[in-house]
């Protein structure tokens, strides 16, 4: 994609904030990014440590489609990551 070609808009979510993985761990979403080669959307996030603080040395990315999908675990279908309210 040339620099003159506008990028398609990013999805509306997930919004920055805390999310619970279906297996129980907590994570903080920092934002969305694009892959430099194929422009796919990635979610940038980091784990929440045992004291409830986001880690400062461990960031991860996951494809947006995977972040947002439903999973079935122990007979229950639920979001892979659910916002913590």
C-alpha positions in Angstrom: 0.0 0.0 0.0 1.5 3.3 -1.0 1.8 6.2 1.5 -0.8 8.1 -0.7 -3.4 5.4 -0.2 -5.5 5.9 2.9 -5.7 3.1 5.4 -9.1 1.6 6.1 -10.4 2.6 9.6 -9.5 0.5 12.6 -12.3 -1.4 14.3 -14.2 0.4 17.2 -12.9 -2.1 19.8 -11.6 -3.4 21.9 -11.2 -0.1 23.8 -8.3 0.4 26.1 -9.0 -1.1 29.5 -9.0 -4.4 31.4 -10.2 -7.7 30.1 -10.5 -11.2 31.5 -9.3 -14.1 29.4 -11.8 -17.0 29.4 -9.3 -19.0 31.5 -9.3 -16.3 34.2 -6.2 -14.2 33.7 -6.5 -10.4 33.5 -5.0 -8.2 30.8 -4.8 -4.6 29.9 -5.5 -3.5 26.3 -3.3 -0.6 25.3 -4.7 -0.1 21.8 -4.8 -1.4 18.2 -2.0 -1.6 15.7 -1.5 -2.8 12.1 0.8 -5.5 10.9 3.5 -3.8 8.7 3.3 -6.3 5.9 -0.4 -7.2 5.4 -2.1 -4.4 7.4 -4.1 -6.8 9.5 -5.3 -5.4 12.8 -3.6 -6.5 16.0 -4.6 -5.9 19.6 -1.7 -4.7 21.8 -2.0 -5.8 25.4 -0.1 -6.8 28.5 -0.7 -9.0 31.5 -2.0 -7.7 34.9 0.3 -9.0 37.7 -0.7 -10.5 41.0 -0.8 -7.1 42.7 -3.3 -5.8 40.1 -0.8 -3.7 38.1 0.0 -4.0 34.4 3.4 -5.4 33.7 5.9 -3.0 32.3 8.2 -5.5 30.5 5.8 -7.8 28.7 3.6 -6.6 25.8 1.8 -9.0 23.5 -0.2 -8.7 20.2 -3.0 -10.9 19.0 -4.9 -10.8 15.8 -8.1 -8.7 16.3 -10.2 -11.5 14.8 -8.8 -14.0 17.4 -9.2 -11.5 20.3 -12.8 -11.0 19.4 -13.9 -14.5 18.7 -16.1 -16.8 20.8 -14.6 -19.9 22.3 -16.2 -23.0 23.8 -14.5 -24.1 27.0 -15.9 -26.7 29.4 -19.2 -26.6 27.5 -19.6 -22.8 27.8 -19.4 -20.6 24.8 -18.0 -17.2 25.7 -15.8 -14.4 24.4 -12.1 -15.2 24.4 -11.6 -11.9 26.2 -14.4 -10.1 28.1 -14.2 -6.5 29.4 -13.9 -6.1 33.2 -16.4 -3.6 34.5 
